[in-house]
Amino acid sequence: MSPDLAQTIALQALGWLASNEELCPLFLGSTGGAFDELRARATDPAFQASVLEFLTMDDAWVIAFCDAHDMKYNQPLMARYALPGAEAVHWT
């Protein structure tokens, strides 16, 4: 996946999270951010990665997001891997 497509998916995920009254406060609490900062940080690839990291923590969230955007369920994770920081993930 290209970084441009990954960023587009991350921005879609951010919009979806921001409009979700249940998940937005959870996301903000996990990142230590404030709602007013979302727009300012939206173009930062590291922040976009954090959006996708959060989204992919729960299969139900991924399914709801992908269904809302007519997207395959593996796209958010593929987008996460295309953004900075994924190369540092170690599973051992």
C-alpha positions in Angstrom: 0.0 0.0 0.0 1.3 3.4 -0.9 1.9 6.0 1.9 -0.6 8.3 0.2 -3.4 5.7 0.4 -2.4 4.9 3.9 -2.7 8.6 4.9 -6.1 8.8 3.2 -7.4 5.8 5.2 -6.0 7.3 8.4 -7.8 10.5 7.7 -11.0 8.7 7.1 -10.5 6.8 10.3 -9.9 10.0 12.2 -13.1 11.5 10.9 -15.0 8.3 11.8 -13.5 8.4 15.3 -14.2 12.1 15.8 -17.8 11.6 14.9 -18.2 8.6 17.2 -19.5 9.8 20.6 -18.3 6.6 22.4 -14.9 6.0 20.8 -13.7 9.6 20.5 -13.2 10.1 24.2 -11.5 6.8 24.5 -9.1 7.7 21.6 -8.4 11.1 23.1 -7.8 9.5 26.5 -5.4 7.0 25.1 -3.4 9.6 23.2 -3.5 12.3 25.8 -4.9 14.7 23.2 -7.8 17.1 23.1 -10.6 17.3 20.6 -9.4 20.8 19.4 -6.0 19.3 18.5 -7.4 16.7 16.1 -7.5 19.0 13.0 -4.0 20.4 13.7 -2.4 17.0 14.0 -4.4 15.3 11.3 -1.6 15.6 8.7 1.1 14.3 10.9 2.0 10.7 9.8 2.9 9.7 13.4 -0.5 10.9 14.6 -2.2 9.1 11.7 -0.4 6.0 12.7 -1.7 6.4 16.2 -5.3 6.7 14.9 -4.9 3.4 13.0 -3.2 1.7 16.0 -6.2 2.6 18.1 -8.7 1.6 15.5 -7.1 -1.8 14.9 -7.2 -2.7 18.6 -10.8 -4.0 18.3 -12.2 -6.1 15.5 -15.7 -4.6 16.0 -14.3 -1.1 15.5 -12.5 -2.2 12.3 -15.6 -3.8 11.0 -17.8 -0.8 11.8 -15.3 1.6 10.2 -14.8 -0.5 7.1 -18.5 -1.1 6.6 -19.1 2.7 6.8 -16.4 3.3 4.2 -17.0 0.3 1.9 -13.5 -1.0 2.6 -12.0 -4.4 3.0 -11.4 -5.3 6.7 -7.6 -5.7 6.2 -7.2 -2.1 4.8 -6.7 -0.3 8.2 -4.0 -2.6 9.3 -2.3 -2.5 5.9 -2.4 1.3 6.1 -0.9 1.2 9.5 2.0 -0.9 8.2 2.6 1.7 5.4 3.0 4.6 7.9 6.1 5.4 9.9 6.8 3.4 13.0 5.4 0.0 11.9 8.9 -1.2 11.1 9.7 -1.0 14.9 7.0 -3.5 15.9 8.5 -6.6 17.4 6.2 -9.6 18.3 8.8 -11.4 20.4 
